Amino acid sequence: MVAAEEAWRILGSWAQPIETERVPLGNLSGRVLAEEIRAETPLPPFSRSLVDGYAVRSEDLPGPLPVCGISAAGRPFSGTLPPGKAVRILTGAMVPEGATQVVMQEEVEPADGAVFVRPSPGSSHIQSKGEDARTGELLLGPGVRIGAGQVALLASLGRSEASVFRRLRLAHLLSGDELAPAGGSLSAGTIYDVNGPMMAALLARSGVDRIVQRWVPDLPEPMERTIGEWIPEVDLLILSGGLGPGETDLVPKVLASLGCTIHFHGVEIRPGKPALFASRGRTLVLGLPGNPGAHLALFWLFVKPLLDALSGAPFAIPWQTGRLRVDLPCRPLLRETFWPVTTAIQEGSVWLEPIPWTGSASVRVLAHAQGFARLRKGRGPFAAKELLSFFSFS
């Protein structure tokens, strides 16, 4: 059995980014960048006006200045602005050579084909050539997850595609003879499968190609056949259940028989103590205990950081800090514990409300939880207003 910190260290050491591929601009959202993005030309490529107004030489103000032409977006004024004159200019248009300032149209008065500028100190209203980026400047690096802002930057550079890490291939296999699919009736001793639909919902937000989700009976031959079938096909295999010391908990033995190396089996945490991590070749295997609370906690503690790292992003858990709104009475903890909480922001602080919880088999609490607070081993009870680390489901 290993401590949580050691489990994260082991997982991080095995999370090597997978292969890359080139993807069109319109399909990049959510992907992780695999190359450096540098400005090949200045950004913007020319000085442009930020307002509608008149391009002038500052030394010629206040005028009156005869208007000698117009510069519109995509149709620039030809030539250099003559001294003592003004050019009508529209937002986004190229600033004529020689102009040092754009005066907003609200600050000028017409004067028989000329303009007179009312004195008004302030901005030049010009975005200079290269103001956003100089030629050769590094703008984005590998490991950045691409969102709308990054797509906008790539488009401004004229990039029609980028190199990203390919989507992960993943399979999720569930064991447990007591599980029944939703929509049917329950026989004696059976329960509806919770982890399958819950994991499908979590993975749908994670940008992976979930190849398969399948139930496997608690029997050695079909379990070995099914796991052996999927190990060569995926980057990550997630196994639900079958990790305890009981006669039907077959996962560790089956993995060993298939030539997998088990890096840890058992973590000093609650929930999730039976968690397992193994590998065979480039394929990684995560075993999650069957209780739904453990499944949800370990998705955020183990699965999501591993998915991010395999996709080229850093292996990290996005810890935040919040204050307990109320006391959390408990005995000194024998294991590091992750307690379900709701979160609220009030007066600039995050407040954590512990949810009454009987253990990881409880499902109702999961519908209300917004995160898990991290309670250190040996601590307890916890007082209202105490600062705690937590992670949220977002």
C-alpha atoms as a printed R data frame, in Angstrom:
    type eleno elety resid chain resno       x       y       z
1   ATOM     1    CA   MET     A     1   0.000   0.000   0.000
2   ATOM     2    CA   VAL     A     2   1.249   3.478  -0.873
3   ATOM     3    CA   ALA     A     3   0.416   6.991   0.305
4   ATOM     4    CA   ALA     A     4  -1.512   9.320  -1.995
5   ATOM     5    CA   GLU     A     5   1.579  11.400  -2.798
6   ATOM     6    CA   GLU     A     6   3.498   8.270  -3.847
7   ATOM     7    CA   ALA     A     7   0.573   7.103  -5.998
8   ATOM     8    CA   TRP     A     8   0.545  10.463  -7.797
9   ATOM     9    CA   ARG     A     9   4.308  10.291  -8.279
10  ATOM    10    CA   ILE     A    10   4.065   6.825  -9.839
11  ATOM    11    CA   LEU     A    11   1.165   7.784 -12.090
12  ATOM    12    CA   GLY     A    12   2.958  10.937 -13.226
13  ATOM    13    CA   SER     A    13   6.127   9.029 -14.045
14  ATOM    14    CA   TRP     A    14   4.210   6.687 -16.384
15  ATOM    15    CA   ALA     A    15   2.118   9.369 -18.047
16  ATOM    16    CA   GLN     A    16   4.155   9.892 -21.212
17  ATOM    17    CA   PRO     A    17   2.387  11.882 -23.952
18  ATOM    18    CA   ILE     A    18   1.107   9.850 -26.882
19  ATOM    19    CA   GLU     A    19   1.536  10.458 -30.625
20  ATOM    20    CA   THR     A    20   0.676  13.705 -32.365
21  ATOM    21    CA   GLU     A    21  -1.422  14.588 -35.403
22  ATOM    22    CA   ARG     A    22  -2.234  17.720 -37.401
23  ATOM    23    CA   VAL     A    23  -5.789  18.963 -36.963
24  ATOM    24    CA   PRO     A    24  -7.692  21.722 -38.831
25  ATOM    25    CA   LEU     A    25  -8.339  24.974 -36.995
26  ATOM    26    CA   GLY     A    26 -12.071  24.358 -36.641
27  ATOM    27    CA   ASN     A    27 -11.514  21.046 -34.809
28  ATOM    28    CA   LEU     A    28  -8.830  22.154 -32.332
29  ATOM    29    CA   SER     A    29 -11.012  23.150 -29.379
30  ATOM    30    CA   GLY     A    30 -10.301  20.934 -26.378
31  ATOM    31    CA   ARG     A    31  -7.132  19.435 -27.860
32  ATOM    32    CA   VAL     A    32  -3.648  19.802 -26.346
33  ATOM    33    CA   LEU     A    33  -1.000  21.606 -28.374
34  ATOM    34    CA   ALA     A    34   2.091  19.586 -29.332
35  ATOM    35    CA   GLU     A    35   4.211  22.316 -30.947
36  ATOM    36    CA   GLU     A    36   5.539  25.809 -30.360
37  ATOM    37    CA   ILE     A    37   3.511  28.586 -31.942
38  ATOM    38    CA   ARG     A    38   5.600  31.637 -32.879
39  ATOM    39    CA   ALA     A    39   4.673  34.808 -34.696
40  ATOM    40    CA   GLU     A    40   6.036  34.495 -38.239
41  ATOM    41    CA   THR     A    41   5.159  38.162 -38.931
42  ATOM    42    CA   PRO     A    42   4.348  41.102 -36.649
43  ATOM    43    CA   LEU     A    43   0.909  40.994 -35.043
44  ATOM    44    CA   PRO     A    44  -0.922  43.067 -36.150
45  ATOM    45    CA   PRO     A    45   0.898  43.256 -39.503
46  ATOM    46    CA   PHE     A    46   0.288  47.022 -39.797
47  ATOM    47    CA   SER     A    47  -0.653  49.903 -37.501
48  ATOM    48    CA   ARG     A    48  -4.441  50.198 -37.408
49  ATOM    49    CA   SER     A    49  -7.059  52.499 -35.998
50  ATOM    50    CA   LEU     A    50  -9.031  51.445 -32.934
51  ATOM    51    CA   VAL     A    51 -11.828  53.979 -33.550
52  ATOM    52    CA   ASP     A    52 -13.684  55.876 -36.267
53  ATOM    53    CA   GLY     A    53 -12.132  59.311 -36.645
54  ATOM    54    CA   TYR     A    54  -9.334  61.199 -38.396
55  ATOM    55    CA   ALA     A    55  -5.665  60.291 -38.769
56  ATOM    56    CA   VAL     A    56  -3.469  63.339 -38.147
57  ATOM    57    CA   ARG     A    57   0.022  64.478 -37.254
58  ATOM    58    CA   SER     A    58   0.014  65.522 -33.592
59  ATOM    59    CA   GLU     A    59   2.078  68.634 -34.302
60  ATOM    60    CA   ASP     A    60  -0.653  69.928 -36.647
61  ATOM    61    CA   LEU     A    61  -3.345  70.067 -33.972
62  ATOM    62    CA   PRO     A    62  -5.774  71.657 -33.365
63  ATOM    63    CA   GLY     A    63  -6.188  72.651 -37.020
64  ATOM    64    CA   PRO     A    64  -8.246  73.296 -39.004
65  ATOM    65    CA   LEU     A    65  -6.960  70.451 -41.173
66  ATOM    66    CA   PRO     A    66  -8.198  69.785 -44.722
67  ATOM    67    CA   VAL     A    67  -9.388  66.191 -45.264
68  ATOM    68    CA   CYS     A    68  -7.398  64.705 -48.142
69  ATOM    69    CA   GLY     A    69  -8.753  61.136 -48.315
70  ATOM    70    CA   ILE     A    70 -10.135  58.123 -46.483
71  ATOM    71    CA   SER     A    71  -8.700  54.885 -45.087
72  ATOM    72    CA   ALA     A    72 -11.238  52.074 -44.648
73  ATOM    73    CA   ALA     A    73 -10.766  48.490 -43.422
74  ATOM    74    CA   GLY     A    74  -9.223  46.580 -46.309
75  ATOM    75    CA   ARG     A    75  -8.941  49.740 -48.443
76  ATOM    76    CA   PRO     A    76  -6.053  51.806 -47.083
77  ATOM    77    CA   PHE     A    77  -5.197  55.410 -47.929
78  ATOM    78    CA   SER     A    78  -2.544  55.490 -50.653
79  ATOM    79    CA   GLY     A    79   0.652  57.320 -49.870
80  ATOM    80    CA   THR     A    80   1.899  59.389 -46.940
81  ATOM    81    CA   LEU     A    81  -0.239  61.798 -44.925
82  ATOM    82    CA   PRO     A    82   0.864  65.322 -45.987
83  ATOM    83    CA   PRO     A    83   1.749  67.760 -43.207
84  ATOM    84    CA   GLY     A    84  -1.151  69.966 -42.179
85  ATOM    85    CA   LYS     A    85  -3.858  67.603 -43.444
86  ATOM    86    CA   ALA     A    86  -6.097  64.809 -42.092
87  ATOM    87    CA   VAL     A    87  -7.369  61.490 -43.423
88  ATOM    88    CA   ARG     A    88 -10.793  60.160 -42.546
89  ATOM    89    CA   ILE     A    89 -10.219  56.697 -41.011
90  ATOM    90    CA   LEU     A    90 -12.519  53.890 -39.915
91  ATOM    91    CA   THR     A    91 -12.064  51.281 -37.186
92  ATOM    92    CA   GLY     A    92  -9.574  48.567 -38.186
93  ATOM    93    CA   ALA     A    93  -8.187  50.521 -41.127
94  ATOM    94    CA   MET     A    94  -4.467  50.957 -41.807
95  ATOM    95    CA   VAL     A    95  -3.065  54.176 -40.358
96  ATOM    96    CA   PRO     A    96  -1.451  56.252 -43.135
97  ATOM    97    CA   GLU     A    97   2.320  56.667 -43.109
98  ATOM    98    CA   GLY     A    98   3.198  59.862 -41.244
99  ATOM    99    CA   ALA     A    99   0.114  59.903 -38.984
100 ATOM   100    CA   THR     A   100   0.882  59.783 -35.268
101 ATOM   101    CA   GLN     A   101  -2.616  59.977 -33.837
102 ATOM   102    CA   VAL     A   102  -6.233  59.131 -34.600
103 ATOM   103    CA   VAL     A   103  -8.709  61.640 -33.222
104 ATOM   104    CA   MET     A   104 -12.161  60.228 -32.461
105 ATOM   105    CA   GLN     A   105 -14.854  61.720 -34.647
106 ATOM   106    CA   GLU     A   106 -16.664  62.917 -31.498
107 ATOM   107    CA   GLU     A   107 -13.705  65.238 -30.817
108 ATOM   108    CA   VAL     A   108 -13.681  67.094 -34.135
109 ATOM   109    CA   GLU     A   109 -15.786  69.867 -35.652
110 ATOM   110    CA   PRO     A   110 -16.401  70.126 -39.429
111 ATOM   111    CA   ALA     A   111 -15.036  73.323 -41.002
112 ATOM   112    CA   ASP     A   112 -15.710  73.594 -44.793
113 ATOM   113    CA   GLY     A   113 -13.951  70.415 -45.986
114 ATOM   114    CA   ALA     A   114 -11.616  70.476 -43.030
115 ATOM   115    CA   VAL     A   115 -11.771  69.420 -39.382
116 ATOM   116    CA   PHE     A   116 -10.962  71.367 -36.264
117 ATOM   117    CA   VAL     A   117  -9.820  69.255 -33.285
118 ATOM   118    CA   ARG     A   118 -10.991  70.139 -29.799
119 ATOM   119    CA   PRO     A   119  -8.085  69.787 -27.343
120 ATOM   120    CA   SER     A   120  -8.493  66.398 -25.557
121 ATOM   121    CA   PRO     A   121  -5.439  64.665 -24.127
122 ATOM   122    CA   GLY     A   122  -5.540  60.863 -24.175
123 ATOM   123    CA   SER     A   123  -4.824  57.779 -26.230
124 ATOM   124    CA   SER     A   124  -3.487  57.840 -29.774
125 ATOM   125    CA   HIS     A   125  -6.208  55.264 -30.627
126 ATOM   126    CA   ILE     A   126  -3.653  53.373 -32.716
127 ATOM   127    CA   GLN     A   127  -2.675  49.725 -32.325
128 ATOM   128    CA   SER     A   128   0.888  49.748 -33.560
129 ATOM   129    CA   LYS     A   129   2.397  47.182 -35.916
130 ATOM   130    CA   GLY     A   130   3.763  44.300 -33.812
131 ATOM   131    CA   GLU     A   131   2.087  45.535 -30.623
132 ATOM   132    CA   ASP     A   132   0.528  42.116 -29.929
133 ATOM   133    CA   ALA     A   133   3.562  40.104 -30.990
134 ATOM   134    CA   ARG     A   134   6.972  40.630 -32.525
135 ATOM   135    CA   THR     A   135   8.281  38.424 -35.318
136 ATOM   136    CA   GLY     A   136   9.655  35.194 -33.835
137 ATOM   137    CA   GLU     A   137   8.034  35.696 -30.423
138 ATOM   138    CA   LEU     A   138   6.822  32.520 -28.671
139 ATOM   139    CA   LEU     A   139   3.057  32.760 -28.196
140 ATOM   140    CA   LEU     A   140   1.955  29.233 -27.196
141 ATOM   141    CA   GLY     A   141   3.886  26.150 -26.147
142 ATOM   142    CA   PRO     A   142   3.315  22.395 -26.022
143 ATOM   143    CA   GLY     A   143   0.923  21.290 -23.288
144 ATOM   144    CA   VAL     A   144  -1.528  24.164 -23.670
145 ATOM   145    CA   ARG     A   145  -5.145  23.032 -23.884
146 ATOM   146    CA   ILE     A   146  -6.748  24.850 -26.784
147 ATOM   147    CA   GLY     A   147  -9.890  26.900 -26.203
148 ATOM   148    CA   ALA     A   148 -11.623  29.716 -28.046
149 ATOM   149    CA   GLY     A   149  -8.898  32.233 -27.161
150 ATOM   150    CA   GLN     A   150  -6.111  30.035 -28.498
151 ATOM   151    CA   VAL     A   151  -8.102  29.354 -31.678
152 ATOM   152    CA   ALA     A   152  -8.494  33.117 -32.114
153 ATOM   153    CA   LEU     A   153  -4.739  33.625 -31.770
154 ATOM   154    CA   LEU     A   154  -3.961  30.873 -34.272
155 ATOM   155    CA   ALA     A   155  -6.452  32.353 -36.727
156 ATOM   156    CA   SER     A   156  -4.864  35.805 -36.349
157 ATOM   157    CA   LEU     A   157  -1.536  34.237 -37.359
158 ATOM   158    CA   GLY     A   158  -3.076  32.728 -40.468
159 ATOM   159    CA   ARG     A   159  -2.713  29.183 -39.136
160 ATOM   160    CA   SER     A   160  -5.202  26.757 -40.689
161 ATOM   161    CA   GLU     A   161  -4.075  23.791 -38.558
162 ATOM   162    CA   ALA     A   162  -1.821  22.830 -35.668
163 ATOM   163    CA   SER     A   163  -0.039  19.785 -34.284
164 ATOM   164    CA   VAL     A   164  -1.817  18.316 -31.256
165 ATOM   165    CA   PHE     A   165  -1.660  15.095 -29.292
166 ATOM   166    CA   ARG     A   166  -4.129  12.590 -30.680
167 ATOM   167    CA   ARG     A   167  -7.223  11.671 -28.732
168 ATOM   168    CA   LEU     A   168  -6.808   8.870 -26.211
169 ATOM   169    CA   ARG     A   169  -8.176   5.412 -26.866
170 ATOM   170    CA   LEU     A   170  -9.842   4.153 -23.700
171 ATOM   171    CA   ALA     A   171 -11.921   1.174 -22.596
172 ATOM   172    CA   HIS     A   172 -13.937   0.828 -19.397
173 ATOM   173    CA   LEU     A   173 -14.686  -2.686 -18.163
174 ATOM   174    CA   LEU     A   174 -16.994  -3.285 -15.197
175 ATOM   175    CA   SER     A   175 -17.154  -6.448 -13.123
176 ATOM   176    CA   GLY     A   176 -19.710  -7.496 -10.529
177 ATOM   177    CA   ASP     A   177 -22.330 -10.206 -10.809
178 ATOM   178    CA   GLU     A   178 -24.702  -8.044  -8.754
179 ATOM   179    CA   LEU     A   179 -24.947  -5.329 -11.439
180 ATOM   180    CA   ALA     A   180 -28.018  -4.850 -13.620
181 ATOM   181    CA   PRO     A   181 -28.460  -2.298 -16.421
182 ATOM   182    CA   ALA     A   182 -30.855   0.585 -15.945
183 ATOM   183    CA   GLY     A   183 -34.302   0.109 -17.475
184 ATOM   184    CA   GLY     A   184 -34.744  -3.501 -16.446
185 ATOM   185    CA   SER     A   185 -36.053  -5.132 -13.305
186 ATOM   186    CA   LEU     A   186 -33.943  -6.213 -10.356
187 ATOM   187    CA   SER     A   187 -33.723  -9.792  -9.152
188 ATOM   188    CA   ALA     A   188 -32.849 -10.701  -5.571
189 ATOM   189    CA   GLY     A   189 -29.428  -9.413  -4.540
190 ATOM   190    CA   THR     A   190 -28.851  -7.215  -7.601
191 ATOM   191    CA   ILE     A   191 -28.477  -3.439  -7.936
192 ATOM   192    CA   TYR     A   192 -28.492  -1.085 -10.879
193 ATOM   193    CA   ASP     A   193 -25.099  -0.255 -12.399
194 ATOM   194    CA   VAL     A   194 -24.104   3.266 -11.324
195 ATOM   195    CA   ASN     A   195 -20.435   3.403 -12.266
196 ATOM   196    CA   GLY     A   196 -20.935   2.730 -15.971
197 ATOM   197    CA   PRO     A   197 -23.275   5.666 -16.667
198 ATOM   198    CA   MET     A   198 -21.384   7.932 -14.241
199 ATOM   199    CA   MET     A   199 -18.008   7.193 -15.853
200 ATOM   200    CA   ALA     A   200 -19.502   7.653 -19.325
201 ATOM   201    CA   ALA     A   201 -20.712  11.118 -18.279
202 ATOM   202    CA   LEU     A   202 -17.302  12.008 -16.833
203 ATOM   203    CA   LEU     A   203 -15.394  10.762 -19.871
204 ATOM   204    CA   ALA     A   204 -17.707  12.624 -22.254
205 ATOM   205    CA   ARG     A   205 -16.275  15.854 -20.823
206 ATOM   206    CA   SER     A   206 -12.664  14.700 -21.023
207 ATOM   207    CA   GLY     A   207 -11.967  14.731 -24.751
208 ATOM   208    CA   VAL     A   208 -11.207  11.014 -25.137
209 ATOM   209    CA   ASP     A   209 -12.307   8.393 -27.618
210 ATOM   210    CA   ARG     A   210 -14.078   5.925 -25.315
211 ATOM   211    CA   ILE     A   211 -13.906   2.820 -27.467
212 ATOM   212    CA   VAL     A   212 -15.946   0.459 -25.304
213 ATOM   213    CA   GLN     A   213 -17.759   0.133 -22.002
214 ATOM   214    CA   ARG     A   214 -18.571  -3.448 -21.153
215 ATOM   215    CA   TRP     A   215 -19.680  -5.588 -18.223
216 ATOM   216    CA   VAL     A   216 -17.547  -8.669 -17.427
217 ATOM   217    CA   PRO     A   217 -18.704 -11.550 -15.170
218 ATOM   218    CA   ASP     A   218 -16.728 -12.411 -12.035
219 ATOM   219    CA   LEU     A   219 -15.236 -15.535 -13.638
220 ATOM   220    CA   PRO     A   220 -11.538 -16.063 -14.429
221 ATOM   221    CA   GLU     A   221 -11.830 -17.186 -18.057
222 ATOM   222    CA   PRO     A   222 -14.160 -14.484 -19.450
223 ATOM   223    CA   MET     A   223 -12.406 -11.778 -17.427
224 ATOM   224    CA   GLU     A   224  -8.970 -12.818 -18.670
225 ATOM   225    CA   ARG     A   225 -10.231 -13.067 -22.244
226 ATOM   226    CA   THR     A   226 -11.889  -9.646 -22.201
227 ATOM   227    CA   ILE     A   227  -9.059  -7.776 -20.483
228 ATOM   228    CA   GLY     A   228  -6.522  -9.506 -22.728
229 ATOM   229    CA   GLU     A   229  -8.538  -8.460 -25.779
230 ATOM   230    CA   TRP     A   230  -8.524  -4.763 -24.880
231 ATOM   231    CA   ILE     A   231  -5.031  -4.191 -23.472
232 ATOM   232    CA   PRO     A   232  -3.406  -4.054 -26.960
233 ATOM   233    CA   GLU     A   233  -6.168  -1.779 -28.313
234 ATOM   234    CA   VAL     A   234  -6.129   1.147 -25.900
235 ATOM   235    CA   ASP     A   235  -3.894   3.692 -24.213
236 ATOM   236    CA   LEU     A   236  -5.738   3.426 -20.904
237 ATOM   237    CA   LEU     A   237  -7.876   0.576 -19.584
238 ATOM   238    CA   ILE     A   238 -10.122   1.398 -16.616
239 ATOM   239    CA   LEU     A   239 -11.420  -1.530 -14.562
240 ATOM   240    CA   SER     A   240 -14.280  -1.124 -12.090
241 ATOM   241    CA   GLY     A   241 -14.529  -3.522  -9.159
242 ATOM   242    CA   GLY     A   242 -12.843  -6.836  -8.467
243 ATOM   243    CA   LEU     A   243  -9.959  -5.396  -6.411
244 ATOM   244    CA   GLY     A   244 -10.674  -6.591  -2.866
245 ATOM   245    CA   PRO     A   245  -9.559  -9.725  -0.990
246 ATOM   246    CA   GLY     A   246 -12.718 -11.747  -1.728
247 ATOM   247    CA   GLU     A   247 -12.940 -14.948  -3.750
248 ATOM   248    CA   THR     A   248 -14.584 -13.164  -6.692
249 ATOM   249    CA   ASP     A   249 -12.140 -10.225  -6.719
250 ATOM   250    CA   LEU     A   250 -10.084 -11.488  -9.628
251 ATOM   251    CA   VAL     A   251  -8.566  -8.376 -11.237
252 ATOM   252    CA   PRO     A   252  -5.051  -8.479  -9.673
253 ATOM   253    CA   LYS     A   253  -4.593 -12.194 -10.490
254 ATOM   254    CA   VAL     A   254  -5.892 -11.775 -14.037
255 ATOM   255    CA   LEU     A   255  -3.597  -8.811 -14.706
256 ATOM   256    CA   ALA     A   256  -0.597 -10.741 -13.417
257 ATOM   257    CA   SER     A   257  -1.484 -13.734 -15.591
258 ATOM   258    CA   LEU     A   258  -1.630 -11.427 -18.642
259 ATOM   259    CA   GLY     A   259   1.910 -10.171 -18.046
260 ATOM   260    CA   CYS     A   260   1.011  -6.789 -16.534
261 ATOM   261    CA   THR     A   261   3.307  -5.118 -14.030
262 ATOM   262    CA   ILE     A   262   1.395  -3.919 -10.977
263 ATOM   263    CA   HIS     A   263   2.953  -0.672  -9.720
264 ATOM   264    CA   PHE     A   264   0.690  -0.281  -6.708
265 ATOM   265    CA   HIS     A   265  -2.354  -2.005  -5.278
266 ATOM   266    CA   GLY     A   266  -3.828  -0.151  -2.342
267 ATOM   267    CA   VAL     A   267  -3.591   3.538  -1.452
268 ATOM   268    CA   GLU     A   268  -3.832   5.025   2.038
269 ATOM   269    CA   ILE     A   269  -6.921   7.082   1.264
270 ATOM   270    CA   ARG     A   270 -10.655   7.044   1.886
271 ATOM   271    CA   PRO     A   271 -12.506   6.440  -0.355
272 ATOM   272    CA   GLY     A   272 -10.479   4.402  -2.831
273 ATOM   273    CA   LYS     A   273  -8.200   2.260  -0.678
274 ATOM   274    CA   PRO     A   274  -8.166  -0.799  -3.058
275 ATOM   275    CA   ALA     A   275  -7.113   1.291  -6.099
276 ATOM   276    CA   LEU     A   276  -4.656  -0.372  -8.470
277 ATOM   277    CA   PHE     A   277  -2.297   0.838 -11.193
278 ATOM   278    CA   ALA     A   278  -0.563  -1.469 -13.679
279 ATOM   279    CA   SER     A   279   0.971  -1.418 -17.136
280 ATOM   280    CA   ARG     A   280   1.839  -3.646 -20.059
281 ATOM   281    CA   GLY     A   281   3.946  -2.060 -22.742
282 ATOM   282    CA   ARG     A   282   2.528   1.397 -23.488
283 ATOM   283    CA   THR     A   283  -0.927   0.503 -22.145
284 ATOM   284    CA   LEU     A   284  -1.773   1.725 -18.639
285 ATOM   285    CA   VAL     A   285  -4.383   0.062 -16.430
286 ATOM   286    CA   LEU     A   286  -6.278   1.745 -13.591
287 ATOM   287    CA   GLY     A   287  -8.371  -0.366 -11.255
288 ATOM   288    CA   LEU     A   288 -11.070   1.493  -9.319
289 ATOM   289    CA   PRO     A   289 -13.049   0.042  -6.403
290 ATOM   290    CA   GLY     A   290 -16.711  -0.559  -7.117
291 ATOM   291    CA   ASN     A   291 -18.362   1.877  -4.699
292 ATOM   292    CA   PRO     A   292 -19.661   4.958  -6.579
293 ATOM   293    CA   GLY     A   293 -18.177   7.481  -4.147
294 ATOM   294    CA   ALA     A   294 -14.731   5.985  -4.647
295 ATOM   295    CA   HIS     A   295 -15.254   6.009  -8.398
296 ATOM   296    CA   LEU     A   296 -16.094   9.696  -8.454
297 ATOM   297    CA   ALA     A   297 -13.261  10.709  -6.123
298 ATOM   298    CA   LEU     A   298 -10.661   8.625  -7.969
299 ATOM   299    CA   PHE     A   299 -11.755   9.964 -11.339
300 ATOM   300    CA   TRP     A   300 -10.643  13.426 -10.229
301 ATOM   301    CA   LEU     A   301  -7.643  12.211  -8.201
302 ATOM   302    CA   PHE     A   302  -6.214   9.618 -10.621
303 ATOM   303    CA   VAL     A   303  -8.101   9.249 -13.910
304 ATOM   304    CA   LYS     A   304  -8.419  12.902 -14.987
305 ATOM   305    CA   PRO     A   305  -4.779  13.887 -14.193
306 ATOM   306    CA   LEU     A   306  -3.601  10.770 -16.021
307 ATOM   307    CA   LEU     A   307  -5.769  11.528 -19.063
308 ATOM   308    CA   ASP     A   308  -4.439  15.097 -19.145
309 ATOM   309    CA   ALA     A   309  -0.810  13.973 -18.935
310 ATOM   310    CA   LEU     A   310  -1.190  11.298 -21.615
311 ATOM   311    CA   SER     A   311  -2.703  14.008 -23.819
312 ATOM   312    CA   GLY     A   312   0.347  16.236 -23.375
313 ATOM   313    CA   ALA     A   313  -0.807  18.486 -20.536
314 ATOM   314    CA   PRO     A   314   0.891  18.537 -17.108
315 ATOM   315    CA   PHE     A   315   0.015  15.819 -14.567
316 ATOM   316    CA   ALA     A   316  -1.644  17.894 -11.859
317 ATOM   317    CA   ILE     A   317  -4.634  18.079  -9.569
318 ATOM   318    CA   PRO     A   318  -6.187  21.563  -9.540
319 ATOM   319    CA   TRP     A   319  -6.188  22.062  -5.772
320 ATOM   320    CA   GLN     A   320  -7.997  25.109  -4.444
321 ATOM   321    CA   THR     A   321  -8.317  26.484  -0.918
322 ATOM   322    CA   GLY     A   322 -11.562  27.104   0.928
323 ATOM   323    CA   ARG     A   323 -12.876  27.587   4.470
324 ATOM   324    CA   LEU     A   324 -15.224  25.269   6.307
325 ATOM   325    CA   ARG     A   325 -18.578  26.949   6.858
326 ATOM   326    CA   VAL     A   326 -19.396  24.705   9.841
327 ATOM   327    CA   ASP     A   327 -17.623  22.309  12.190
328 ATOM   328    CA   LEU     A   328 -16.835  18.857  10.819
329 ATOM   329    CA   PRO     A   329 -16.810  16.497  13.808
330 ATOM   330    CA   CYS     A   330 -14.854  13.279  13.372
331 ATOM   331    CA   ARG     A   331 -12.257  11.187  15.141
332 ATOM   332    CA   PRO     A   332  -8.593  11.563  14.143
333 ATOM   333    CA   LEU     A   333  -8.423  10.078  10.655
334 ATOM   334    CA   LEU     A   334  -6.606   6.799  10.084
335 ATOM   335    CA   ARG     A   335  -6.230   7.562   6.355
336 ATOM   336    CA   GLU     A   336  -6.163  10.682   4.235
337 ATOM   337    CA   THR     A   337  -9.830  11.337   3.490
338 ATOM   338    CA   PHE     A   338 -11.676  13.123   0.693
339 ATOM   339    CA   TRP     A   339 -15.010  14.427   1.971
340 ATOM   340    CA   PRO     A   340 -17.852  15.537  -0.336
341 ATOM   341    CA   VAL     A   341 -18.700  19.233  -0.060
342 ATOM   342    CA   THR     A   342 -20.747  21.954  -1.676
343 ATOM   343    CA   THR     A   343 -18.987  25.222  -2.484
344 ATOM   344    CA   ALA     A   344 -20.039  28.858  -2.407
345 ATOM   345    CA   ILE     A   345 -18.220  32.132  -2.942
346 ATOM   346    CA   GLN     A   346 -18.987  34.832  -0.395
347 ATOM   347    CA   GLU     A   347 -17.116  38.096   0.215
348 ATOM   348    CA   GLY     A   348 -14.229  36.951  -1.959
349 ATOM   349    CA   SER     A   349 -13.699  33.605  -0.182
350 ATOM   350    CA   VAL     A   350 -14.672  30.040  -1.064
351 ATOM   351    CA   TRP     A   351 -16.730  28.348   1.649
352 ATOM   352    CA   LEU     A   352 -17.018  24.575   1.946
353 ATOM   353    CA   GLU     A   353 -20.133  22.921   3.329
354 ATOM   354    CA   PRO     A   354 -19.498  19.265   4.288
355 ATOM   355    CA   ILE     A   355 -22.302  16.941   3.230
356 ATOM   356    CA   PRO     A   356 -23.418  14.294   5.750
357 ATOM   357    CA   TRP     A   357 -21.821  11.113   4.459
358 ATOM   358    CA   THR     A   358 -21.948   7.514   5.563
359 ATOM   359    CA   GLY     A   359 -19.340   6.260   3.090
360 ATOM   360    CA   SER     A   360 -18.505   5.665  -0.544
361 ATOM   361    CA   ALA     A   361 -21.462   3.320  -1.159
362 ATOM   362    CA   SER     A   362 -23.857   6.262  -0.777
363 ATOM   363    CA   VAL     A   363 -25.109   7.556  -4.144
364 ATOM   364    CA   ARG     A   364 -27.530  10.282  -3.095
365 ATOM   365    CA   VAL     A   365 -24.730  12.480  -1.754
366 ATOM   366    CA   LEU     A   366 -23.016  12.433  -5.168
367 ATOM   367    CA   ALA     A   367 -25.946  14.258  -6.753
368 ATOM   368    CA   HIS     A   368 -25.356  17.242  -4.460
369 ATOM   369    CA   ALA     A   369 -21.563  17.281  -4.062
370 ATOM   370    CA   GLN     A   370 -19.590  19.920  -5.982
371 ATOM   371    CA   GLY     A   371 -16.151  18.729  -4.909
372 ATOM   372    CA   PHE     A   372 -14.124  16.852  -2.302
373 ATOM   373    CA   ALA     A   373 -12.269  18.461   0.605
374 ATOM   374    CA   ARG     A   374  -8.878  16.994   1.487
375 ATOM   375    CA   LEU     A   375  -8.619  15.927   5.139
376 ATOM   376    CA   ARG     A   376  -5.138  14.957   6.269
377 ATOM   377    CA   LYS     A   377  -4.345  11.684   8.043
378 ATOM   378    CA   GLY     A   378  -4.216  12.041  11.835
379 ATOM   379    CA   ARG     A   379  -6.341  15.207  11.856
380 ATOM   380    CA   GLY     A   380  -9.857  15.655  13.227
381 ATOM   381    CA   PRO     A   381 -12.181  17.083  14.256
382 ATOM   382    CA   PHE     A   382 -12.156  20.148  11.978
383 ATOM   383    CA   ALA     A   383 -13.385  23.560  13.079
384 ATOM   384    CA   ALA     A   384 -15.506  26.097  11.208
385 ATOM   385    CA   LYS     A   385 -13.443  28.656   9.229
386 ATOM   386    CA   GLU     A   386 -10.474  26.251   8.995
387 ATOM   387    CA   LEU     A   387  -8.652  26.408   5.655
388 ATOM   388    CA   LEU     A   388  -8.731  23.176   3.648
389 ATOM   389    CA   SER     A   389  -7.557  22.092   0.224
390 ATOM   390    CA   PHE     A   390 -10.277  20.869  -2.115
391 ATOM   391    CA   PHE     A   391 -10.929  20.120  -5.771
392 ATOM   392    CA   SER     A   392 -14.145  20.942  -7.586
393 ATOM   393    CA   PHE     A   393 -16.036  19.066 -10.310
394 ATOM   394    CA   SER     A   394 -15.390  21.659 -13.006
